[in-house]
Amino acid sequence: MGTTDDAKNKAEELKGRGKEAAGSLTDNDDLKNEGKGEKTEAQGKQKITEAADAVTGKVDDLKDKLTGN
């Protein structure tokens, strides 16, 4: 995965937080809920990215052990 995915996920999370805040300030429940959804989705994507990176690291470690590197 990588830095690009991290930045993209963080940008999506911040966008969601902004919508949620704007919805709260304007008493617009639809906008607030949309923002919450976008924020939660971005956080979920970030967790998946982190898990994939961890698995990739473990696979690389195993390859190194098996090849003697």
N, C-alpha and C positions, 0 to 999 in steps of 0.2 A: 504494500500500500504506500504510505509515505506522507511526506510533508504536504503535498498538494491536497490529498484527501483530508488531512488534518485541518488545513486552512479553509477548505471548502465547507467542511462540517461546522467549524467554528463560525464562519460567516453566516451559514444557515441558522445556527443557534442564535446568533445575535439578531438576525432579522426577525426571528420568532419572538425573542424577548422584546424587541422594539414594538412589534404589533401588539403583543400582550399589554405592554405599558400604555400604548396609545389607546387601546380598547378600554383599559381601566380609567384613563384620564377623561375619556369622552363618554363613559358609560355605554360603550358599544360591546355587548356581550359576544356578538358574532366575531368581531375583530379580535377580541381578547381570547376567545376559544381557538380561533385560527392560529394565533400566535403561540398559544400553549402547545397546540398540536405540532406546529413546525419546530418548536424548540425541543419537544420530546423526541420527535423523529430524528433530528440532527444529533441529539445526545445518544440515541440508539445506534445510529450509524457510526458514531465515534467509538462506541464500545465494541462494535463488530470489527472496526478497523484495528483497534488495539488487540483484540483477540487474534485476528489474522496475523498481525505482526508477531505476536508471541509464539504462535504455532510455527510460523516461518523460521523464527530464531531457533526453536527447538529442533526443527527438521535439519537446519544447517548444522547445529551442534552434533546431531546424530550422524550426519554425513561425514563430518570431520572425524568423528571417532571411528567410523567404519573404514575410512580411507587412510587413517593414521596422520591426518594433518593437524 
